[in-house]
Amino acid sequence: METKTVVKVGSRKSQLALIQTNSIINHLKKLNPNLTFEVISMQTTGDKVLDAALSKIGEKNLFTRELEIALEKKEVDFVVHSLKDLPTALPEGLLIGCIYKRDSPYDAVVMHPSNAGKKLEELPEGSVIGTSSLRRAAQLSRKFPHFKFENIRGNLNTRFRKLDEDNKYSAIILAEAGLHRMGWPDRISQVLDKDTCMYAVSQGAMAVECRNNDPFTLGLLSQIHDPETVIQCVAERAFLKKLEGGCSVPVSAFCEIKNGKLSLTGGVFSIDGTRGRIETVSENLPDSYEEKEKPVISPNGPREFAGIVGNEKVSVATLEIAQKVGLGLAQLLLNSEAKDILANAKAETAAAIIAEKQRKEAEKMRNGAEKVTSNGH
């Protein structure tokens, strides 16, 4: 097996992405003091396109593709992602080599300074709530139909600036984990429970993606693979993959392991939040998560579950149960009116993507015409 002394790590350039990448590296450094880690940062499509809602851009790998290309070209050995940004179908030859112990998966409310200390239910009718997520807007509009939900894009620093300085938004909704990683827990006014807003699939978990034929990196990453997080995320990603959902449709989840049982709750909502269906599936887990023998890596790479590699920390039997729970929940929803809700949401999103492309094309033509007129003078 190949050995290395320098490990090249791919990351997005945003402050939060680099914080996440360095937290993974620091843990690996403690376990492998002989290794040197070199961070190679880059911008992704999602970082560059900031004038449209994520759901209107029409790409599934907005925050990952450039990093994955670097992996495929062997310019980096692994890349660190927020797992919720990673599509459920990965490019051929790539997999999730490990999932780090999950931080809070919940959403948090950050208030405009004039509303400091308040909760959503205390805001007046007509308050504008900023979120880039259809999932959040759909669920919260069910609870707070008297609010207006408007898109807000950009990295966390940009969103905070828009909130504090534009005086447009009464509050914005962000992932609690990201706020803690950035060192801003003092700005959290409220954490939303599952009855108010279930979280995104894999929210709060960091994933490390690598090549499936790189045993050195797979072995390195297996040291920080967190069993409980892996089980939850296999179930959640299997659920989302079966639904063929993503950031373009309002799909949410809530997963827990309690008293030896894995329970997964999933919700599908219309984009305006007026329709929704929520179901739960549970299964008992084996007494021990661990594999009794080290798994054999085949010529096609290690076995995967929803793109996540299995290793000796979690048994194949356990991961099969997790995958079964996710697939079973998706099928339960697809056998109900959720199938129609999902189809309508996808159709609405597809129409919005076309409209956004037409808007950009018209803007491009208009700018071109203005340039010609200006040059003519």
C-alpha positions as CSV (number, residue, x, y, z in Angstrom):
1,M,0.0,0.0,0.0
2,E,1.2,3.5,-0.9
3,T,2.4,5.6,2.0
4,K,2.6,9.4,2.1
5,T,4.1,12.1,4.2
6,V,2.2,15.0,2.7
7,V,-1.6,14.8,2.4
8,K,-3.3,17.4,0.1
9,V,-6.7,18.5,1.3
10,G,-9.3,20.3,-0.8
11,S,-11.7,22.9,0.6
12,R,-14.0,25.7,-0.4
13,K,-12.6,29.2,0.3
14,S,-15.2,30.4,2.7
15,Q,-14.3,31.0,6.3
16,L,-16.7,28.3,7.6
17,A,-15.4,25.8,5.0
18,L,-11.8,26.4,6.1
19,I,-12.8,26.1,9.8
20,Q,-14.4,22.8,9.1
21,T,-11.5,21.5,7.0
22,N,-9.0,22.5,9.7
23,S,-11.0,20.8,12.4
24,I,-10.7,17.5,10.5
25,I,-7.0,18.1,9.8
26,N,-6.2,18.9,13.4
27,H,-7.8,15.7,14.6
28,L,-5.9,13.7,12.0
29,K,-2.7,15.4,13.0
30,K,-3.1,14.4,16.6
31,L,-3.5,10.8,15.5
32,N,-0.8,10.9,12.8
33,P,1.9,13.4,13.9
34,N,4.3,12.2,11.1
35,L,2.0,13.6,8.4
36,T,1.9,17.1,6.9
37,F,-1.4,18.4,5.6
38,E,-1.6,21.0,2.8
39,V,-4.9,22.8,2.2
40,I,-5.8,23.7,-1.4
41,S,-8.8,26.0,-1.4
42,M,-11.0,26.9,-4.3
43,Q,-14.3,28.5,-5.2
44,T,-17.3,26.4,-6.3
45,T,-20.2,27.3,-8.6
46,G,-22.4,27.8,-5.5
47,D,-19.9,30.3,-4.1
48,K,-19.9,32.3,-7.4
49,V,-23.6,32.5,-8.2
50,L,-25.1,34.6,-5.4
51,D,-27.9,36.4,-7.3
52,A,-30.3,33.5,-7.3
53,A,-31.9,31.1,-4.9
54,L,-30.2,27.7,-4.7
55,S,-33.4,26.0,-5.9
56,K,-33.4,28.2,-9.1
57,I,-29.9,27.4,-10.3
58,G,-30.7,23.8,-11.3
59,E,-27.4,22.1,-10.3
60,K,-27.2,19.3,-7.7
61,N,-23.5,19.7,-7.0
62,L,-23.2,23.5,-6.6
63,F,-20.8,23.4,-3.7
64,T,-18.9,20.2,-4.5
65,R,-18.1,19.7,-8.2
66,E,-14.9,21.7,-8.5
67,L,-13.6,19.9,-5.4
68,E,-14.5,16.6,-6.9
69,I,-12.8,17.4,-10.2
70,A,-9.6,18.1,-8.2
71,L,-10.0,14.7,-6.5
72,E,-10.5,12.9,-9.8
73,K,-7.4,14.6,-11.2
74,K,-5.4,13.5,-8.0
75,E,-4.6,17.1,-7.3
76,V,-5.9,16.5,-3.7
77,D,-6.2,13.4,-1.6
78,F,-9.5,14.2,0.1
79,V,-12.0,17.1,0.4
80,V,-14.1,18.2,3.4
81,H,-17.8,19.0,2.9
82,S,-20.8,19.9,4.9
83,L,-22.6,16.6,4.3
84,K,-25.9,18.2,3.5
85,D,-24.2,19.9,0.5
86,L,-23.1,16.5,-1.0
87,P,-25.5,15.0,-3.5
88,T,-26.8,11.5,-2.7
89,A,-25.3,10.2,-6.1
90,L,-21.6,10.7,-6.2
91,P,-19.3,10.7,-9.3
92,E,-18.0,7.3,-10.3
93,G,-14.9,6.3,-8.3
94,L,-15.5,8.7,-5.4
95,L,-17.1,8.0,-2.0
96,I,-17.5,9.4,1.5
97,G,-14.4,8.0,3.4
98,C,-15.7,9.1,6.8
99,I,-18.3,11.2,8.6
100,Y,-17.1,13.2,11.6
101,K,-19.1,13.2,14.8
102,R,-22.2,15.2,14.1
103,D,-22.8,18.6,15.7
104,S,-26.3,20.1,16.3
105,P,-28.5,19.3,13.2
106,Y,-31.0,21.9,14.2
107,D,-31.8,25.3,12.6
108,A,-31.4,28.5,14.6
109,V,-33.0,32.0,14.4
110,V,-30.7,35.0,14.2
111,M,-32.6,38.3,14.8
112,H,-32.0,41.7,13.5
113,P,-30.4,43.8,16.3
114,S,-33.7,45.6,16.8
115,N,-35.3,42.3,17.7
116,A,-32.6,41.0,19.9
117,G,-33.8,38.5,22.5
118,K,-37.1,37.9,20.7
119,K,-38.5,34.6,19.3
120,L,-40.2,34.1,16.0
121,E,-43.6,34.0,17.6
122,E,-43.0,37.5,19.1
123,L,-42.4,39.1,15.7
124,P,-45.2,41.3,14.1
125,E,-47.3,40.3,11.1
126,G,-45.6,40.9,7.8
127,S,-42.1,40.3,9.2
128,V,-39.6,39.3,6.5
129,I,-37.6,36.2,7.3
130,G,-34.5,35.5,5.3
131,T,-33.6,31.9,4.2
132,S,-32.0,30.3,1.2
133,S,-33.8,27.0,1.9
134,L,-37.1,25.9,0.5
135,R,-37.3,23.3,3.3
136,R,-37.1,26.0,6.0
137,A,-39.5,28.3,4.3
138,A,-42.1,25.6,3.6
139,Q,-42.2,24.3,7.2
140,L,-42.0,27.7,8.9
141,S,-44.8,29.2,6.6
142,R,-47.0,26.4,8.0
143,K,-46.4,27.7,11.6
144,F,-46.1,31.4,10.7
145,P,-48.4,32.1,7.7
146,H,-48.3,35.8,8.6
147,F,-44.6,36.1,7.8
148,K,-42.9,36.8,4.4
149,F,-40.1,34.4,3.6
150,E,-37.5,35.8,1.2
151,N,-34.3,34.4,-0.3
152,I,-30.9,35.4,1.2
153,R,-27.7,34.1,-0.2
154,G,-23.9,34.4,0.5
155,N,-21.6,33.0,3.1
156,L,-22.4,33.5,6.8
157,N,-20.5,36.8,7.0
158,T,-22.4,38.2,4.0
159,R,-25.8,37.1,5.4
160,F,-25.0,38.7,8.8
161,R,-24.1,41.9,7.0
162,K,-27.3,41.9,5.0
163,L,-29.3,41.2,8.2
164,D,-27.7,43.9,10.3
165,E,-27.3,46.6,7.7
166,D,-30.0,46.4,5.1
167,N,-32.9,46.6,7.6
168,K,-34.9,44.4,5.3
169,Y,-35.0,41.2,7.3
170,S,-36.5,40.9,10.8
171,A,-34.6,37.6,11.2
172,I,-32.7,35.0,9.2
173,I,-32.6,31.2,9.7
174,L,-29.2,29.4,9.7
175,A,-27.8,26.0,10.7
176,E,-27.0,26.1,14.4
177,A,-23.8,24.0,13.8
178,G,-22.4,26.6,11.4
179,L,-23.0,29.4,13.9
180,H,-21.1,27.5,16.7
181,R,-18.2,26.7,14.3
182,M,-17.9,30.3,13.4
183,G,-17.8,31.3,17.1
184,W,-21.1,33.2,17.0
185,P,-23.4,31.3,19.4
186,D,-24.3,34.6,21.1
187,R,-26.3,35.7,18.0
188,I,-28.7,32.7,18.4
189,S,-32.1,33.9,19.6
190,Q,-33.9,30.6,19.2
191,V,-33.2,27.0,18.2
192,L,-36.0,25.4,16.3
193,D,-37.3,22.0,17.5
194,K,-38.4,19.2,15.2
195,D,-42.1,20.1,15.7
196,T,-41.4,23.6,14.2
197,C,-38.8,22.8,11.6
198,M,-37.2,19.4,10.9
199,Y,-33.6,19.7,9.6
200,A,-32.0,18.9,6.3
201,V,-30.7,15.4,5.6
202,S,-27.2,15.1,7.1
203,Q,-27.3,18.7,8.6
204,G,-24.6,19.2,11.2
205,A,-22.4,16.5,9.9
206,M,-19.0,17.0,8.1
207,A,-18.1,14.4,5.5
208,V,-14.7,13.7,3.9
209,E,-14.8,12.5,0.3
210,C,-12.0,10.6,-1.4
211,R,-11.2,8.2,-4.2
212,N,-12.5,4.6,-3.7
213,N,-9.1,3.1,-4.9
214,D,-7.0,5.0,-2.4
215,P,-6.5,2.6,0.5
216,F,-4.0,4.9,2.3
217,T,-6.5,7.8,2.5
218,L,-9.4,5.4,3.4
219,G,-7.3,3.9,6.2
220,L,-6.4,7.4,7.5
221,L,-10.0,8.6,7.4
222,S,-11.4,5.5,9.1
223,Q,-9.7,6.7,12.3
224,I,-12.3,9.5,12.7
225,H,-15.4,7.7,11.3
226,D,-18.1,8.2,14.0
227,P,-20.4,5.2,14.2
228,E,-23.6,6.8,15.5
229,T,-23.4,9.6,13.0
230,V,-22.7,7.2,10.1
231,I,-25.7,5.1,11.0
232,Q,-28.0,8.2,11.1
233,C,-26.6,9.7,7.9
234,V,-26.8,6.4,5.9
235,A,-30.5,6.3,6.9
236,E,-31.1,9.9,6.0
237,R,-29.2,9.8,2.7
238,A,-30.9,6.6,1.6
239,F,-34.3,8.3,2.3
240,L,-33.4,11.4,0.2
241,K,-31.9,9.3,-2.6
242,K,-35.0,7.2,-3.0
243,L,-37.2,10.4,-3.1
244,E,-34.8,12.0,-5.6
245,G,-34.9,15.1,-3.5
246,G,-32.3,17.8,-2.8
247,C,-32.2,21.5,-2.2
248,S,-34.8,21.9,-5.0
249,V,-37.6,20.4,-3.0
250,P,-38.8,20.8,0.6
251,V,-37.7,17.5,2.2
252,S,-36.8,17.3,5.9
253,A,-35.7,14.7,8.4
254,F,-35.3,13.9,12.1
255,C,-33.2,10.9,13.2
256,E,-32.3,9.4,16.5
257,I,-30.8,6.3,18.1
258,K,-32.5,5.5,21.4
259,N,-32.7,2.4,23.5
260,G,-31.1,0.3,20.7
261,K,-33.6,1.5,18.1
262,L,-33.0,3.7,15.0
263,S,-35.9,6.0,14.2
264,L,-36.2,8.2,11.2
265,T,-38.9,10.8,10.6
266,G,-39.2,12.4,7.2
267,G,-41.4,15.1,5.8
268,V,-42.3,16.2,2.3
269,F,-43.9,19.6,1.8
270,S,-45.3,21.8,-1.0
271,I,-43.2,24.9,-1.7
272,D,-45.8,27.2,-0.2
273,G,-46.1,25.0,2.9
274,T,-49.8,24.5,2.5
275,R,-49.5,20.7,2.0
276,G,-47.3,18.3,3.8
277,R,-46.9,14.6,4.9
278,I,-44.8,13.3,7.7
279,E,-44.1,9.6,8.5
280,T,-41.7,7.7,10.8
281,V,-40.0,4.3,10.5
282,S,-38.1,2.5,13.2
283,E,-35.9,-0.6,13.4
284,N,-34.0,-2.3,16.2
285,L,-30.2,-2.2,15.8
286,P,-27.7,-5.0,16.7
287,D,-26.3,-4.9,20.2
288,S,-22.9,-4.0,18.8
289,Y,-22.3,-1.7,15.9
290,E,-18.8,-2.9,15.3
291,E,-17.7,-5.3,12.5
292,K,-16.2,-8.5,13.9
293,E,-13.7,-8.7,11.1
294,K,-12.0,-6.0,9.0
295,P,-14.0,-5.6,5.7
296,V,-12.3,-6.7,2.5
297,I,-11.7,-4.0,-0.1
298,S,-12.7,-5.4,-3.5
299,P,-11.1,-4.4,-6.8
300,N,-14.1,-2.0,-7.2
301,G,-13.4,-0.4,-3.9
302,P,-15.1,-0.8,-0.5
303,R,-18.8,-1.4,0.0
304,E,-20.9,1.8,0.2
305,F,-24.2,2.7,1.7
306,A,-25.8,5.9,0.2
307,G,-22.2,6.8,-0.9
308,I,-20.8,6.2,2.6
309,V,-18.0,3.7,3.1
310,G,-18.4,0.8,5.5
311,N,-15.5,0.0,7.8
312,E,-14.7,-2.0,10.9
313,K,-16.3,0.6,13.2
314,V,-19.8,-0.1,11.9
315,S,-21.0,-3.6,10.8
316,V,-22.5,-4.3,7.4
317,A,-25.6,-5.6,9.2
318,T,-26.0,-2.3,11.0
319,L,-25.6,-0.2,7.9
320,E,-28.0,-2.5,6.0
321,I,-30.6,-1.8,8.7
322,A,-30.0,2.0,8.4
323,Q,-30.3,1.9,4.7
324,K,-33.5,-0.2,5.0
325,V,-35.0,2.4,7.3
326,G,-34.3,5.2,4.9
327,L,-35.6,3.4,1.9
328,G,-38.7,2.2,3.8
329,L,-39.6,5.7,5.0
330,A,-39.2,7.0,1.4
331,Q,-41.5,4.3,0.0
332,L,-44.1,4.9,2.8
333,L,-44.2,8.6,1.7
334,L,-44.3,7.7,-2.0
335,N,-47.3,5.5,-1.3
336,S,-49.2,8.5,0.1
337,E,-50.2,12.0,-1.2
338,A,-46.5,12.9,-0.6
339,K,-45.8,11.5,-4.1
340,D,-48.1,14.2,-5.6
341,I,-46.7,16.9,-3.4
342,L,-43.2,16.0,-4.4
343,A,-44.0,15.9,-8.1
344,N,-45.7,19.3,-7.9
345,A,-42.7,20.8,-6.0
346,K,-40.3,19.5,-8.6
347,A,-42.4,20.9,-11.4
348,E,-42.6,24.3,-9.7
349,T,-38.8,24.3,-9.2
350,A,-38.2,23.3,-12.8
351,A,-40.3,26.2,-14.0
352,A,-38.5,28.5,-11.6
353,I,-35.1,27.4,-13.0
354,I,-36.3,28.0,-16.6
355,A,-37.6,31.5,-15.6
356,E,-34.3,32.3,-13.8
357,K,-32.3,31.3,-16.9
358,Q,-34.5,33.4,-19.1
359,R,-34.2,36.4,-16.7
360,K,-30.4,36.1,-16.8
361,E,-30.4,35.8,-20.6
362,A,-32.6,38.9,-20.9
363,E,-30.3,40.8,-18.5
364,K,-27.3,39.8,-20.5
365,M,-28.9,41.0,-23.8
366,R,-30.0,44.2,-22.1
367,N,-26.5,44.9,-20.8
368,G,-25.0,44.1,-24.2
369,A,-27.4,46.6,-25.9
370,E,-26.6,49.3,-23.3
371,K,-22.9,48.7,-23.9
372,V,-23.4,49.1,-27.7
373,T,-25.4,52.3,-27.2
374,S,-22.8,53.7,-24.8
375,N,-20.0,53.0,-27.3
376,G,-22.1,54.6,-30.1
377,H,-22.0,57.8,-28.2
